[in-house]
């Protein structure tokens, strides 16, 4: 009997290894030969091999290859928040892989949407994304920076997420695009998503930053809101409160107010009490529903002169990161 059990264990282990190997080998790093592949980073650690693993997407909404400036200056190399109703300018870095040869031709398309989590995409006027520009572009070996790209910033909303898509007949998408933006960006190195908000505070100052909770899936989902530090945690000496709004707050109460590192502090407010591990769990969101929430940041006296990072992200129906916002906080 022991021999049979050991044999079954070895057989199961071999099967797991074989299935994992088949999954990994079935997922190409890119659909395009490296000589003509043009790509953008999903996050600072991205190396163009997408998708990295079929079951573990990274935070694909933190691309450093898209940034926005208030003036069309080539010296602007980092994010400046756009001002509602005023002109702004986008820059997009298009990279080429080692061994690139010749020029690659295509169209760089850029879009904006309300700042928040999961965003719906179908490439038509019915999705969550709004056109900024479509520019015919030549990408030489070594890559190029496209910009300044003029953007007439709308008066509402006041905070934005940005998307860039490289559309080229010689460099097609690795996988066909679907309705979920995070999956499109994760599976294709031709797509980059950039959700970064620069926040300036005085100590004891408070700001209220919007975050739109969405469901791009055709069925209701239970989503979590995950609050995590990026670098130096803000919630050690500062205060972080997520205002769910009346609809999500009511649904959270009905589901038992489940969470990790958070406590309710009002009818709609939830305070982060664990600065490195906080999660509001089990929020019901209906298909294509959009629900406005806010993250409220209050700086403490000990934070004067400090730099902090905080990200608020949303999970999909399978618990995967489906989009979020990084708040880069400076306290005067």
SULHU-V45988 format. One record per residue. N is the residue number from 0. RES is the residue in one small letter. SS is DSSP state (2 for helix, 1 for strand, 0 for the rest). PSI is psi in radians with two decimals (* if undefined). D_LAST is the distance of its C-alpha to the last C-alpha in whole Angstrom. Layout:
BEGIN
((N | RES | SS | PSI | D_LAST) (N | RES | SS | PSI | D_LAST))
END
This chain:
BEGIN
((0 | x | 0 | -0.77 | 71) (1 | x | 2 | -0.67 | 68) (2 | x | 2 | -0.69 | 69) (3 | x | 2 | -0.75 | 69) (4 | x | 2 | -0.77 | 65) (5 | x | 2 | -0.67 | 64) (6 | x | 2 | -0.75 | 65) (7 | x | 2 | -0.69 | 63) (8 | x | 2 | -0.75 | 60) (9 | x | 2 | -0.69 | 61) (10 | x | 2 | -0.74 | 62) (11 | x | 2 | -0.72 | 58) (12 | x | 2 | -0.74 | 56) (13 | x | 2 | -0.67 | 58) (14 | x | 2 | -0.76 | 57) (15 | x | 2 | -0.80 | 54) (16 | x | 2 | -0.73 | 53) (17 | x | 2 | -0.75 | 55) (18 | x | 2 | -0.77 | 54) (19 | x | 2 | -0.75 | 50) (20 | x | 2 | -0.69 | 51) (21 | x | 2 | -0.70 | 53) (22 | x | 2 | -0.80 | 50) (23 | x | 2 | -0.73 | 48) (24 | x | 2 | -0.39 | 51) (25 | x | 2 | -0.22 | 51) (26 | x | 0 | 1.82 | 47) (27 | x | 0 | 2.59 | 47) (28 | x | 0 | -0.57 | 44) (29 | x | 0 | 2.65 | 45) (30 | x | 0 | -0.03 | 47) (31 | x | 0 | 2.39 | 47) (32 | x | 0 | 2.50 | 49) (33 | x | 2 | -0.45 | 46) (34 | x | 2 | -0.49 | 48) (35 | x | 2 | 0.21 | 46) (36 | x | 0 | 2.22 | 44) (37 | x | 1 | 2.38 | 40) (38 | x | 1 | 2.81 | 37) (39 | x | 0 | 2.58 | 34) (40 | x | 0 | 2.40 | 31) (41 | x | 0 | -0.64 | 31) (42 | x | 0 | 3.01 | 28) (43 | x | 0 | -0.31 | 27) (44 | x | 0 | -0.01 | 30) (45 | x | 0 | 2.36 | 32) (46 | x | 0 | 0.32 | 35) (47 | x | 0 | -0.11 | 37) (48 | x | 0 | 1.77 | 40) (49 | x | 0 | 2.50 | 40) (50 | x | 0 | 2.68 | 40) (51 | x | 0 | -0.89 | 39) (52 | x | 0 | 2.49 | 41) (53 | x | 0 | -0.21 | 43) (54 | x | 0 | 0.09 | 41) (55 | x | 0 | 1.30 | 38) (56 | x | 0 | 2.50 | 36) (57 | x | 0 | -3.11 | 32) (58 | x | 0 | 1.61 | 29) (59 | x | 0 | 0.10 | 30) (60 | x | 0 | 0.31 | 28) (61 | x | 1 | 0.75 | 25) (62 | x | 0 | 2.24 | 27) (63 | x | 0 | -0.01 | 25) (64 | x | 0 | 0.11 | 28) (65 | x | 1 | 2.29 | 27) (66 | x | 1 | 2.79 | 24) (67 | x | 1 | 2.48 | 23) (68 | x | 1 | 2.65 | 22) (69 | x | 0 | -0.32 | 21) (70 | x | 0 | 2.64 | 24) (71 | x | 0 | 1.11 | 27) (72 | x | 0 | 2.28 | 26) (73 | x | 0 | -0.21 | 27) (74 | x | 0 | -0.17 | 24) (75 | x | 0 | 1.86 | 22) (76 | x | 0 | 0.16 | 22) (77 | x | 0 | 2.84 | 19) (78 | x | 0 | 2.38 | 18) (79 | x | 0 | 2.24 | 17) (80 | x | 0 | 2.29 | 17) (81 | x | 0 | 2.65 | 21) (82 | x | 0 | 2.19 | 21) (83 | x | 0 | 2.27 | 23) (84 | x | 0 | -0.01 | 26) (85 | x | 0 | 2.69 | 25) (86 | x | 1 | 2.55 | 27) (87 | x | 1 | 3.02 | 25) (88 | x | 1 | 2.29 | 27) (89 | x | 1 | 2.61 | 27) (90 | x | 1 | 2.40 | 28) (91 | x | 1 | 2.22 | 30) (92 | x | 1 | 2.13 | 31) (93 | x | 1 | 2.08 | 35) (94 | x | 1 | 2.76 | 36) (95 | x | 1 | 2.51 | 40) (96 | x | 0 | 2.81 | 41) (97 | x | 0 | 2.39 | 43) (98 | x | 0 | 0.13 | 46) (99 | x | 0 | 2.48 | 45) (100 | x | 0 | 2.55 | 48) (101 | x | 0 | 3.11 | 49) (102 | x | 0 | 2.59 | 46) (103 | x | 1 | 2.35 | 46) (104 | x | 1 | 2.50 | 46) (105 | x | 1 | -2.97 | 44) (106 | x | 1 | 2.20 | 42) (107 | x | 1 | 2.06 | 38) (108 | x | 1 | 2.35 | 37) (109 | x | 1 | 2.62 | 33) (110 | x | 1 | 2.83 | 32) (111 | x | 1 | 2.73 | 30) (112 | x | 1 | 2.99 | 30) (113 | x | 1 | 2.52 | 27) (114 | x | 0 | 2.27 | 25) (115 | x | 1 | -2.73 | 26) (116 | x | 0 | -2.31 | 29) (117 | x | 0 | 2.23 | 32) (118 | x | 0 | 2.47 | 33) (119 | x | 1 | 2.42 | 37) (120 | x | 0 | 2.26 | 39) (121 | x | 0 | 0.11 | 42) (122 | x | 0 | 0.25 | 42) (123 | x | 0 | -3.13 | 43) (124 | x | 0 | -0.14 | 42) (125 | x | 0 | -0.12 | 42) (126 | x | 0 | -3.06 | 39) (127 | x | 0 | -0.12 | 35) (128 | x | 0 | 2.47 | 34) (129 | x | 1 | 2.42 | 35) (130 | x | 1 | 2.44 | 36) (131 | x | 1 | -0.94 | 34) (132 | x | 1 | 2.87 | 36) (133 | x | 1 | 1.91 | 39) (134 | x | 1 | 2.17 | 39) (135 | x | 1 | 2.28 | 42) (136 | x | 1 | 2.46 | 41) (137 | x | 1 | 2.18 | 43) (138 | x | 1 | 1.92 | 41) (139 | x | 0 | 2.97 | 43) (140 | x | 0 | 2.42 | 43) (141 | x | 0 | -0.25 | 39) (142 | x | 0 | -3.09 | 38) (143 | x | 1 | 2.80 | 36) (144 | x | 1 | 2.16 | 33) (145 | x | 1 | 2.18 | 33) (146 | x | 1 | 2.93 | 31) (147 | x | 1 | 2.40 | 30) (148 | x | 1 | 1.95 | 31) (149 | x | 1 | 2.46 | 31) (150 | x | 1 | 2.09 | 30) (151 | x | 1 | 1.67 | 30) (152 | x | 0 | 2.23 | 27) (153 | x | 0 | 2.84 | 29) (154 | x | 0 | -0.37 | 27) (155 | x | 0 | 2.33 | 27) (156 | x | 0 | -3.08 | 26) (157 | x | 0 | -0.08 | 22) (158 | x | 0 | 2.56 | 22) (159 | x | 1 | 2.69 | 24) (160 | x | 1 | 2.63 | 26) (161 | x | 1 | 2.59 | 28) (162 | x | 1 | 2.42 | 31) (163 | x | 1 | 2.39 | 33) (164 | x | 1 | 2.24 | 37) (165 | x | 1 | 2.05 | 39) (166 | x | 1 | 1.87 | 42) (167 | x | 1 | 2.33 | 45) (168 | x | 0 | -0.53 | 49) (169 | x | 0 | -0.12 | 49) (170 | x | 1 | 1.27 | 46) (171 | x | 0 | 2.98 | 46) (172 | x | 0 | 2.53 | 44) (173 | x | 0 | -0.74 | 45) (174 | x | 0 | 2.56 | 45) (175 | x | 0 | 2.46 | 46) (176 | x | 0 | 2.52 | 43) (177 | x | 0 | -2.87 | 43) (178 | x | 0 | -0.20 | 41) (179 | x | 1 | 2.11 | 38) (180 | x | 2 | -0.73 | 35) (181 | x | 2 | -0.68 | 34) (182 | x | 2 | -0.66 | 38) (183 | x | 2 | -0.77 | 38) (184 | x | 2 | -0.68 | 35) (185 | x | 2 | -0.65 | 36) (186 | x | 2 | -0.24 | 40) (187 | x | 0 | 2.15 | 40) (188 | x | 0 | 0.08 | 38) (189 | x | 0 | -0.05 | 38) (190 | x | 1 | 2.36 | 36) (191 | x | 1 | 2.51 | 32) (192 | x | 1 | 2.33 | 29) (193 | x | 1 | 1.89 | 26) (194 | x | 0 | 1.55 | 23) (195 | x | 1 | 2.36 | 20) (196 | x | 1 | 2.14 | 17) (197 | x | 1 | 2.18 | 13) (198 | x | 1 | 2.24 | 11) (199 | x | 1 | 2.29 | 7) (200 | x | 1 | 2.65 | 6) (201 | x | 0 | 2.67 | 5) (202 | x | 0 | 2.40 | 7) (203 | x | 0 | 0.04 | 10) (204 | x | 0 | 2.79 | 9) (205 | x | 1 | 2.51 | 12) (206 | x | 1 | 2.74 | 13) (207 | x | 1 | 1.90 | 17) (208 | x | 1 | 2.29 | 18) (209 | x | 1 | 2.63 | 22) (210 | x | 1 | 2.03 | 24) (211 | x | 1 | 2.12 | 28) (212 | x | 1 | 2.19 | 30) (213 | x | 1 | 2.83 | 33) (214 | x | 0 | 1.80 | 37) (215 | x | 0 | -0.08 | 38) (216 | x | 0 | 2.73 | 41) (217 | x | 0 | 0.17 | 45) (218 | x | 0 | 2.76 | 45) (219 | x | 0 | 2.58 | 43) (220 | x | 1 | 2.76 | 40) (221 | x | 1 | 2.03 | 38) (222 | x | 1 | 2.64 | 35) (223 | x | 1 | 2.59 | 32) (224 | x | 1 | 2.14 | 28) (225 | x | 1 | 2.19 | 27) (226 | x | 1 | 2.06 | 23) (227 | x | 1 | 2.63 | 22) (228 | x | 1 | 2.67 | 19) (229 | x | 0 | 1.82 | 19) (230 | x | 0 | -2.31 | 18) (231 | x | 0 | 2.09 | 16) (232 | x | 0 | 2.34 | 16) (233 | x | 0 | -0.60 | 14) (234 | x | 0 | 0.10 | 17) (235 | x | 0 | -0.93 | 17) (236 | x | 0 | -0.25 | 15) (237 | x | 0 | 3.07 | 13) (238 | x | 1 | 2.33 | 16) (239 | x | 1 | 2.12 | 18) (240 | x | 1 | 2.31 | 20) (241 | x | 1 | 2.09 | 23) (242 | x | 1 | 1.89 | 25) (243 | x | 0 | -0.31 | 28) (244 | x | 2 | 2.87 | 29) (245 | x | 2 | -0.65 | 33) (246 | x | 2 | -0.95 | 35) (247 | x | 2 | -0.61 | 33) (248 | x | 2 | -0.73 | 33) (249 | x | 2 | -0.73 | 36) (250 | x | 2 | -0.61 | 38) (251 | x | 2 | -0.72 | 35) (252 | x | 2 | -0.74 | 37) (253 | x | 2 | -0.52 | 40) (254 | x | 0 | 0.08 | 40) (255 | x | 0 | 0.14 | 39) (256 | x | 0 | 0.93 | 35) (257 | x | 0 | 2.52 | 35) (258 | x | 1 | 2.97 | 32) (259 | x | 1 | 2.20 | 31) (260 | x | 0 | 0.41 | 28) (261 | x | 1 | 2.73 | 27) (262 | x | 1 | 2.47 | 28) (263 | x | 1 | 2.43 | 29) (264 | x | 0 | 0.21 | 27) (265 | x | 0 | -3.04 | 29) (266 | x | 0 | -0.66 | 31) (267 | x | 0 | -0.07 | 29) (268 | x | 1 | 2.50 | 26) (269 | x | 1 | 2.14 | 26) (270 | x | 1 | 2.43 | 23) (271 | x | 1 | 2.14 | 22) (272 | x | 0 | -0.18 | 24) (273 | x | 0 | 1.90 | 24) (274 | x | 0 | -0.24 | 21) (275 | x | 0 | -0.13 | 23) (276 | x | 0 | 1.64 | 26) (277 | x | 1 | 2.41 | 26) (278 | x | 1 | 2.23 | 28) (279 | x | 1 | 2.06 | 30) (280 | x | 1 | 2.62 | 33) (281 | x | 1 | 0.59 | 36) (282 | x | 1 | 2.17 | 35) (283 | x | 1 | 2.21 | 38) (284 | x | 1 | 2.19 | 38) (285 | x | 0 | 2.86 | 41) (286 | x | 0 | 2.28 | 42) (287 | x | 0 | 0.30 | 40) (288 | x | 0 | 2.56 | 38) (289 | x | 1 | 2.14 | 34) (290 | x | 1 | 2.18 | 32) (291 | x | 1 | 2.22 | 28) (292 | x | 1 | 3.05 | 26) (293 | x | 1 | 2.57 | 22) (294 | x | 1 | 2.18 | 20) (295 | x | 1 | 2.12 | 17) (296 | x | 1 | 2.23 | 14) (297 | x | 1 | 2.14 | 12) (298 | x | 0 | 2.43 | 10) (299 | x | 0 | 2.93 | 11) (300 | x | 2 | -0.64 | 10) (301 | x | 2 | -0.15 | 11) (302 | x | 2 | -0.03 | 8) (303 | x | 0 | 2.27 | 5) (304 | x | 0 | 0.06 | 5) (305 | x | 0 | 2.81 | 7) (306 | x | 1 | 2.31 | 9) (307 | x | 1 | 2.79 | 12) (308 | x | 1 | 2.43 | 15) (309 | x | 1 | 2.37 | 17) (310 | x | 1 | 2.43 | 20) (311 | x | 1 | 2.10 | 23) (312 | x | 1 | 2.85 | 26) (313 | x | 1 | 2.51 | 30) (314 | x | 1 | 2.78 | 33) (315 | x | 0 | -2.92 | 36) (316 | x | 0 | -0.29 | 40) (317 | x | 0 | 0.22 | 40) (318 | x | 0 | 0.24 | 37) (319 | x | 0 | 2.61 | 35) (320 | x | 1 | 2.04 | 32) (321 | x | 1 | 0.17 | 33) (322 | x | 1 | 2.64 | 29) (323 | x | 1 | -2.98 | 26) (324 | x | 1 | 2.38 | 22) (325 | x | 1 | 2.17 | 19) (326 | x | 1 | 2.04 | 16) (327 | x | 1 | 1.90 | 13) (328 | x | 1 | 2.20 | 10) (329 | x | 1 | 2.31 | 6) (330 | x | 1 | 2.11 | 4) (331 | x | 0 | * | 0))
END
